[in-house]
């Protein structure tokens, strides 16, 4: 078994990566994003459904307060990760994103993001240059 930070596949190997409610718990999330970028084909897609840092300042403030305790009781989950920012900073472009607070869920844990993501940078950079850009 391996973690998302080290995917045992060759470069440019998969058409689609699907992520559901895991980016909040990956210890080295940027390393995982680099790996997803590496294994996706240049025309590949990343599809995700995640929860994360809410856009409402009051909710975000509570997420930051609760996060240290939440992580201990919820399997390492981080409520305050800005998932779209983490994805775009890895070199992806979010094509279509929907955001909402899940019904019947406390706001601090219920901010949900669903998106289709395409490559922005991989088409234009060599592997060596891309690694320099991401690092």
Phi, psi and omega in degrees: 000143180230165176267170180293342180285350182212084184275123184279060177226154178288165176301149174052047189254330187244152179278323186217140170244129179246127180237127177228113174050047178233335184296339178288339185248350181293121184302313181248074188297325179292324175296320178296318178297321177298320179293319177299317178298319182295316186278341179287140173294156181306329179264012184289170181231148171245126178241132180221151171225113188221168168242158182183201184301123182283151178283340180284119184304323180293318178292316180300322178299317178292322178301317180294323178293316186280335189310313182300321179283318182303316180302324180287327183262350184237039172065031178088008181295136175249114181290335190256025175276132178273090188299310179302321179294319178299321181288314181290327179290344176275353178110011177263159174241126179279118183274316184214122184227134175244140182230145178194161167267127180295136178296150177059027179230137177304138184306321184297335180248356189251008177285121189239141180231130176233135184204156169255129185237137177242164174290138172250317189259330189300329180294335190253350184239146171287166180302318181295314179293322179297317179300320177295321182293316183288319180292000000 
